[in-house]
Amino acid sequence: MSRIYLVRHAQASFLEPDYDRLSARGEIQARTLGDYWARRNQTFHRAASGPLVRQRGTAEIVGAAYAAARVNFPEIVVMREFDEYQVEEVIKQSLPPLLERDEQVAALYSEFERAGEAEEKRTTFQKVLEAVMDMWVGDKLTVPGVESWTEFCGRVNRGITRFLAEGGRGEQSVIFCSGGPIAVAVQRALNLEHGETLRLSWMSRNCSYSEFLWSGDRFTLSAFNAYPHLDEPSLLTYR
């Protein structure tokens, strides 16, 4: 039986011009995970990352923590299959027309605009995000030039299949990715429907990890959204 960990990237730069980079808190989260695993001599035979800056940055900081502790960490291979679904583009293209024709979305967005503190901004934006993405996954929105939710799930599953096929018996491996690919992996293990999978993609905390066991065609969920390393309350974030 082999073991694979899927790590959600550490906190990115929410509400900043460039979201796709780790925040200062995200760098601390990633370093904390690396220190936690290295102290416990958690070994990995293979490591991969999605192509996003926040995904690769998390992987690199974890690897650096291993190096500082003089514990071996494998070379990180970038796999495009573990890119996140294109939520920013879906929102960018869909939100303006929805604000004109959908009263619910317009009301939620007004609440977001009135929010003051950063945490309130995150909470109210999540409500807007959920409303729009539910429409997209339910095929009520078509976004030109953006892969559909079904295509996204297919891409991630191809990546999982390829990664597992290149593995060996009894190995431990890790993939640094995002909430979406982690949710698709859980869908693969538990045969979830698409709406449930989308909602699951919002549940992974920043820099949490989920654990799967696999052997041959068997792919089983062992743990979801684990964060024993994040024992400081200020490090428990979703955005």
Contacts in CASP RR format, 6 or more apart in sequence:
PFRMAT RR
TARGET T0000
AUTHOR 0000-0000-0000
METHOD contacts of the structure
MODEL  1
MSRIYLVRHAQASFLEPDYDRLSARGEIQARTLGDYWARRNQTFHRAASG
PLVRQRGTAEIVGAAYAAARVNFPEIVVMREFDEYQVEEVIKQSLPPLLE
RDEQVAALYSEFERAGEAEEKRTTFQKVLEAVMDMWVGDKLTVPGVESWT
EFCGRVNRGITRFLAEGGRGEQSVIFCSGGPIAVAVQRALNLEHGETLRL
SWMSRNCSYSEFLWSGDRFTLSAFNAYPHLDEPSLLTYR
1 170 0 8 1.000
1 213 0 8 1.000
1 214 0 8 1.000
1 215 0 8 1.000
2 167 0 8 1.000
2 168 0 8 1.000
2 169 0 8 1.000
2 170 0 8 1.000
2 171 0 8 1.000
2 172 0 8 1.000
2 173 0 8 1.000
2 213 0 8 1.000
2 214 0 8 1.000
2 215 0 8 1.000
3 170 0 8 1.000
3 171 0 8 1.000
3 172 0 8 1.000
3 173 0 8 1.000
3 211 0 8 1.000
3 212 0 8 1.000
3 213 0 8 1.000
3 214 0 8 1.000
3 222 0 8 1.000
4 163 0 8 1.000
4 164 0 8 1.000
4 172 0 8 1.000
4 173 0 8 1.000
4 174 0 8 1.000
4 175 0 8 1.000
4 211 0 8 1.000
4 212 0 8 1.000
4 213 0 8 1.000
4 214 0 8 1.000
5 44 0 8 1.000
5 172 0 8 1.000
5 173 0 8 1.000
5 174 0 8 1.000
5 175 0 8 1.000
5 209 0 8 1.000
5 210 0 8 1.000
5 211 0 8 1.000
5 212 0 8 1.000
6 174 0 8 1.000
6 175 0 8 1.000
6 177 0 8 1.000
6 181 0 8 1.000
6 182 0 8 1.000
6 185 0 8 1.000
6 209 0 8 1.000
6 210 0 8 1.000
6 212 0 8 1.000
7 33 0 8 1.000
7 58 0 8 1.000
7 59 0 8 1.000
7 62 0 8 1.000
7 174 0 8 1.000
7 175 0 8 1.000
7 176 0 8 1.000
7 177 0 8 1.000
7 207 0 8 1.000
7 208 0 8 1.000
7 209 0 8 1.000
8 177 0 8 1.000
8 178 0 8 1.000
8 179 0 8 1.000
8 182 0 8 1.000
8 204 0 8 1.000
8 205 0 8 1.000
8 206 0 8 1.000
8 207 0 8 1.000
8 208 0 8 1.000
8 209 0 8 1.000
9 22 0 8 1.000
9 52 0 8 1.000
9 54 0 8 1.000
9 55 0 8 1.000
9 57 0 8 1.000
9 58 0 8 1.000
9 176 0 8 1.000
9 177 0 8 1.000
9 178 0 8 1.000
9 206 0 8 1.000
9 207 0 8 1.000
10 22 0 8 1.000
10 23 0 8 1.000
10 25 0 8 1.000
10 26 0 8 1.000
10 27 0 8 1.000
10 29 0 8 1.000
10 30 0 8 1.000
10 33 0 8 1.000
10 54 0 8 1.000
10 57 0 8 1.000
10 58 0 8 1.000
10 61 0 8 1.000
10 206 0 8 1.000
10 207 0 8 1.000
11 22 0 8 1.000
11 23 0 8 1.000
11 25 0 8 1.000
11 26 0 8 1.000
11 29 0 8 1.000
11 206 0 8 1.000
11 207 0 8 1.000
11 237 0 8 1.000
11 239 0 8 1.000
12 19 0 8 1.000
12 20 0 8 1.000
12 21 0 8 1.000
12 22 0 8 1.000
12 23 0 8 1.000
12 26 0 8 1.000
12 54 0 8 1.000
12 239 0 8 1.000
13 19 0 8 1.000
13 20 0 8 1.000
13 21 0 8 1.000
13 22 0 8 1.000
13 23 0 8 1.000
14 23 0 8 1.000
14 118 0 8 1.000
14 122 0 8 1.000
14 239 0 8 1.000
15 118 0 8 1.000
15 121 0 8 1.000
16 23 0 8 1.000
19 54 0 8 1.000
19 88 0 8 1.000
20 52 0 8 1.000
20 53 0 8 1.000
20 54 0 8 1.000
21 53 0 8 1.000
21 54 0 8 1.000
22 30 0 8 1.000
22 53 0 8 1.000
22 54 0 8 1.000
22 57 0 8 1.000
22 58 0 8 1.000
22 61 0 8 1.000
25 234 0 8 1.000
25 235 0 8 1.000
25 237 0 8 1.000
26 58 0 8 1.000
26 206 0 8 1.000
26 207 0 8 1.000
26 237 0 8 1.000
27 61 0 8 1.000
28 235 0 8 1.000
29 206 0 8 1.000
29 207 0 8 1.000
29 230 0 8 1.000
29 235 0 8 1.000
29 237 0 8 1.000
30 57 0 8 1.000
30 58 0 8 1.000
30 61 0 8 1.000
30 62 0 8 1.000
30 65 0 8 1.000
30 207 0 8 1.000
31 61 0 8 1.000
31 62 0 8 1.000
31 64 0 8 1.000
31 65 0 8 1.000
32 207 0 8 1.000
32 229 0 8 1.000
32 230 0 8 1.000
32 232 0 8 1.000
32 235 0 8 1.000
33 58 0 8 1.000
33 62 0 8 1.000
33 65 0 8 1.000
33 207 0 8 1.000
33 209 0 8 1.000
33 229 0 8 1.000
33 230 0 8 1.000
34 61 0 8 1.000
34 62 0 8 1.000
34 63 0 8 1.000
34 65 0 8 1.000
34 66 0 8 1.000
34 229 0 8 1.000
35 65 0 8 1.000
35 69 0 8 1.000
35 229 0 8 1.000
36 228 0 8 1.000
36 229 0 8 1.000
37 62 0 8 1.000
37 65 0 8 1.000
37 66 0 8 1.000
37 229 0 8 1.000
38 65 0 8 1.000
38 66 0 8 1.000
38 68 0 8 1.000
38 69 0 8 1.000
38 71 0 8 1.000
39 69 0 8 1.000
41 71 0 8 1.000
42 172 0 8 1.000
43 71 0 8 1.000
43 72 0 8 1.000
43 172 0 8 1.000
44 73 0 8 1.000
44 74 0 8 1.000
44 172 0 8 1.000
44 173 0 8 1.000
44 174 0 8 1.000
45 74 0 8 1.000
45 167 0 8 1.000
45 168 0 8 1.000
45 171 0 8 1.000
45 172 0 8 1.000
45 173 0 8 1.000
46 74 0 8 1.000
46 77 0 8 1.000
46 163 0 8 1.000
46 166 0 8 1.000
46 167 0 8 1.000
46 171 0 8 1.000
46 173 0 8 1.000
46 174 0 8 1.000
47 59 0 8 1.000
47 73 0 8 1.000
47 74 0 8 1.000
47 75 0 8 1.000
47 76 0 8 1.000
47 77 0 8 1.000
47 173 0 8 1.000
47 174 0 8 1.000
47 175 0 8 1.000
47 176 0 8 1.000
48 76 0 8 1.000
48 77 0 8 1.000
48 78 0 8 1.000
48 79 0 8 1.000
48 82 0 8 1.000
48 163 0 8 1.000
48 173 0 8 1.000
48 174 0 8 1.000
48 175 0 8 1.000
48 176 0 8 1.000
49 55 0 8 1.000
49 56 0 8 1.000
49 57 0 8 1.000
49 58 0 8 1.000
49 59 0 8 1.000
49 76 0 8 1.000
49 77 0 8 1.000
49 78 0 8 1.000
49 79 0 8 1.000
49 82 0 8 1.000
49 175 0 8 1.000
49 176 0 8 1.000
49 177 0 8 1.000
50 56 0 8 1.000
50 78 0 8 1.000
50 79 0 8 1.000
50 80 0 8 1.000
50 81 0 8 1.000
50 82 0 8 1.000
50 83 0 8 1.000
50 175 0 8 1.000
50 176 0 8 1.000
50 177 0 8 1.000
50 178 0 8 1.000
51 78 0 8 1.000
51 79 0 8 1.000
51 80 0 8 1.000
51 82 0 8 1.000
51 83 0 8 1.000
52 83 0 8 1.000
52 84 0 8 1.000
52 178 0 8 1.000
54 178 0 8 1.000
55 82 0 8 1.000
55 176 0 8 1.000
55 177 0 8 1.000
55 178 0 8 1.000
56 76 0 8 1.000
56 78 0 8 1.000
56 176 0 8 1.000
57 176 0 8 1.000
58 176 0 8 1.000
58 207 0 8 1.000
59 76 0 8 1.000
59 176 0 8 1.000
60 76 0 8 1.000
62 73 0 8 1.000
62 176 0 8 1.000
63 73 0 8 1.000
63 76 0 8 1.000
66 72 0 8 1.000
66 73 0 8 1.000
67 73 0 8 1.000
76 176 0 8 1.000
79 159 0 8 1.000
79 162 0 8 1.000
79 163 0 8 1.000
79 175 0 8 1.000
81 155 0 8 1.000
81 156 0 8 1.000
81 158 0 8 1.000
81 159 0 8 1.000
81 160 0 8 1.000
81 162 0 8 1.000
82 156 0 8 1.000
82 159 0 8 1.000
82 175 0 8 1.000
82 177 0 8 1.000
82 178 0 8 1.000
82 181 0 8 1.000
83 155 0 8 1.000
83 178 0 8 1.000
84 177 0 8 1.000
84 178 0 8 1.000
84 179 0 8 1.000
84 180 0 8 1.000
84 181 0 8 1.000
85 147 0 8 1.000
85 149 0 8 1.000
85 152 0 8 1.000
85 180 0 8 1.000
85 201 0 8 1.000
86 143 0 8 1.000
86 146 0 8 1.000
86 147 0 8 1.000
86 152 0 8 1.000
87 129 0 8 1.000
87 133 0 8 1.000
89 143 0 8 1.000
89 145 0 8 1.000
89 146 0 8 1.000
90 132 0 8 1.000
90 133 0 8 1.000
90 136 0 8 1.000
90 141 0 8 1.000
90 143 0 8 1.000
90 146 0 8 1.000
91 128 0 8 1.000
91 129 0 8 1.000
91 132 0 8 1.000
93 143 0 8 1.000
93 144 0 8 1.000
93 146 0 8 1.000
94 132 0 8 1.000
94 135 0 8 1.000
94 136 0 8 1.000
94 141 0 8 1.000
94 143 0 8 1.000
95 105 0 8 1.000
95 109 0 8 1.000
95 128 0 8 1.000
95 132 0 8 1.000
98 105 0 8 1.000
98 106 0 8 1.000
98 132 0 8 1.000
98 135 0 8 1.000
99 105 0 8 1.000
99 106 0 8 1.000
99 109 0 8 1.000
100 106 0 8 1.000
104 131 0 8 1.000
105 128 0 8 1.000
105 131 0 8 1.000
105 132 0 8 1.000
108 124 0 8 1.000
108 127 0 8 1.000
108 128 0 8 1.000
108 131 0 8 1.000
109 128 0 8 1.000
111 124 0 8 1.000
111 127 0 8 1.000
112 121 0 8 1.000
112 124 0 8 1.000
112 125 0 8 1.000
112 127 0 8 1.000
112 128 0 8 1.000
114 124 0 8 1.000
115 121 0 8 1.000
115 123 0 8 1.000
115 124 0 8 1.000
122 238 0 8 1.000
122 239 0 8 1.000
125 239 0 8 1.000
126 202 0 8 1.000
126 238 0 8 1.000
126 239 0 8 1.000
129 202 0 8 1.000
130 199 0 8 1.000
130 202 0 8 1.000
132 141 0 8 1.000
133 198 0 8 1.000
134 195 0 8 1.000
134 198 0 8 1.000
135 141 0 8 1.000
136 143 0 8 1.000
136 149 0 8 1.000
137 149 0 8 1.000
137 194 0 8 1.000
137 195 0 8 1.000
137 198 0 8 1.000
138 149 0 8 1.000
138 194 0 8 1.000
138 195 0 8 1.000
139 148 0 8 1.000
147 155 0 8 1.000
149 194 0 8 1.000
149 198 0 8 1.000
150 194 0 8 1.000
152 180 0 8 1.000
152 184 0 8 1.000
153 184 0 8 1.000
153 187 0 8 1.000
153 194 0 8 1.000
153 197 0 8 1.000
154 184 0 8 1.000
156 180 0 8 1.000
156 181 0 8 1.000
156 184 0 8 1.000
156 185 0 8 1.000
157 184 0 8 1.000
157 188 0 8 1.000
160 184 0 8 1.000
160 185 0 8 1.000
160 188 0 8 1.000
160 219 0 8 1.000
163 173 0 8 1.000
163 175 0 8 1.000
164 214 0 8 1.000
164 216 0 8 1.000
164 219 0 8 1.000
167 173 0 8 1.000
169 215 0 8 1.000
174 209 0 8 1.000
175 181 0 8 1.000
179 201 0 8 1.000
179 202 0 8 1.000
179 204 0 8 1.000
180 201 0 8 1.000
182 200 0 8 1.000
182 201 0 8 1.000
182 204 0 8 1.000
182 210 0 8 1.000
183 197 0 8 1.000
183 198 0 8 1.000
183 200 0 8 1.000
183 201 0 8 1.000
183 203 0 8 1.000
183 204 0 8 1.000
184 197 0 8 1.000
185 210 0 8 1.000
185 212 0 8 1.000
185 219 0 8 1.000
186 192 0 8 1.000
186 197 0 8 1.000
186 200 0 8 1.000
186 210 0 8 1.000
186 221 0 8 1.000
186 224 0 8 1.000
187 196 0 8 1.000
187 197 0 8 1.000
187 200 0 8 1.000
188 219 0 8 1.000
189 212 0 8 1.000
189 219 0 8 1.000
189 220 0 8 1.000
189 221 0 8 1.000
190 221 0 8 1.000
192 200 0 8 1.000
202 238 0 8 1.000
203 225 0 8 1.000
204 210 0 8 1.000
204 225 0 8 1.000
204 238 0 8 1.000
205 225 0 8 1.000
205 227 0 8 1.000
205 230 0 8 1.000
205 236 0 8 1.000
205 237 0 8 1.000
205 238 0 8 1.000
206 237 0 8 1.000
206 238 0 8 1.000
206 239 0 8 1.000
207 227 0 8 1.000
207 229 0 8 1.000
207 230 0 8 1.000
207 235 0 8 1.000
208 225 0 8 1.000
208 226 0 8 1.000
208 227 0 8 1.000
208 230 0 8 1.000
209 223 0 8 1.000
209 226 0 8 1.000
209 227 0 8 1.000
210 221 0 8 1.000
210 223 0 8 1.000
210 224 0 8 1.000
210 225 0 8 1.000
210 226 0 8 1.000
211 221 0 8 1.000
211 222 0 8 1.000
211 223 0 8 1.000
211 226 0 8 1.000
212 219 0 8 1.000
212 220 0 8 1.000
212 221 0 8 1.000
212 222 0 8 1.000
213 219 0 8 1.000
213 220 0 8 1.000
213 222 0 8 1.000
214 220 0 8 1.000
227 236 0 8 1.000
230 236 0 8 1.000
END
